Amino acid sequence: MTIYLDHNATTPLRPEVWEAMARVEFGEEPRGNPSSVHRCGVRAARLLGSCRERVAEAIGAQPAEIVFTGGGSEAINLALKGAVAASGRQAPHLLSSPTEHHAVLQALAELAASHGCAVTLCPVDRTGLLEPAAVAEALRPETLLASVMFVNNEVGTIQPLREIGRICREGGVLFHVDAIQALGKLPVKVGELGCDLLSLSAHKFGGPQGVGALYVRQGTRLTPLVQGGPQEGKRRAGTQNLAGIVGLATALTLAEEEREANRQRWRELREILYRLPRELEAVRVNSHPARTLPNVVNMTFMFCDGMSLCLNLSLRGICVSTSSACSAGDLAPSHVLKAMGLSDRAAHGAVRFSMGRQTTAEELTRVVETTKDIVNSLRLVTKPEDIGKCQDDCPCFLTASA
């Protein structure tokens, strides 16, 4: 039996979602193009509109403010690049943090290269927390936009977005929130966050891969990345992926209904994983002790290579990861953990356990015992020089309070 603990990378498609999508693809009536004027097209347009309403309701937005995309990365790129292009400014200033997803960081790097944008990455503390004061201090008269993720995908740290959003509003700065890891796990209301743009992705909450959405506050100007027809309010051309959008809306509705029950269950299950730093020496919890999403626990196992630990767990039927799935195959240490102040040695020893709605206590008990066995075996054969040298102030041996 496989134990899947990599839900922050992707969640399994829910059966109810597949059934809803199948009715679109294989229903009795032909699937129409939502832009067509005949009866099949009108029926498709109504279904698309219903999905837009459901997504908007979930985040406290208006239906016209929802733009469906081909995934979370596209939504992020549309938010950042579209806002810069629409501004008409020469070399505007952009703000973010070094622990953002690669979709944000690489989009910012491209904007710096192609548009001459000045980019400031505000530092985070050793738990990955971005202090609002750091954002306020980094603002400039020419600052156009700030982009901050709601929840970090690797360590689960929850950022103080309301305070950051207030600072951006007072400074006349557009505020983009990467909420891809937050939807279905935390309350996400755009009015409370004070954001102008917010990105989400279906496969993080039980929906299909390859479909996402971007919230665009009314009046916020965006230049589309994809040129063509007038779909999505002329903000994203191309015939909509109707079955995928139905899957997104269905999955989001279900996730919102179960959100509070899942959060409470994850808090209880997390205590089982916290046995690892108590029962093994030299294990550090890399998450914030309080402001952390309860379904994810990131730990550094010192004197142990994280990739080797993941591969050995996989051979025993347990699926975990070392960092973001988008970084898989990259032998460099996690940029998130490095930004939090960990040495290469500590970052290379990190593993992320991320739970889902079907994770059980029995599974986690097996994971803990198996992990202990593998870690002890790996430590017998790993030379300290194989995983680098710690700096004098490295917090490797500090264990965060459970």
Secondary structure, DSSP 8 states (H G I E B T S, - for coil): --EE-BTTT-----HHHHHHHHHHHHSSS----TT--SHHHHHHHHHHHHHHHHHHHHHT--GGGEEEESSHHHHHHHHHHHHHHHH--SS-EEEE-TTS-HHHHHHHHHHHHHH--EEEE----TTS---HHHHHHH--TTEEEEEEESB-TTT-BB--HHHHHHHHHHTT-EEEEE-TTTTTTS---HHHHT-SEEEEEGGGTTS-TT-EEEEE-TT-----SS-SS-HHHHTS-S---HHHHHHHHHHHHHHHHHHHHHHHHHHHHHHHHTHHHHHSSSEEE-S-SSSB-TTEEEEEETTS-HHHHHHHHHHTTEE-BSS-GGGTT--S--HHHHHTT--HHHHHTEEEEE--TT--HHHHHHHHHHHHHHHHHHHHH--GGGG----TT--TT-----
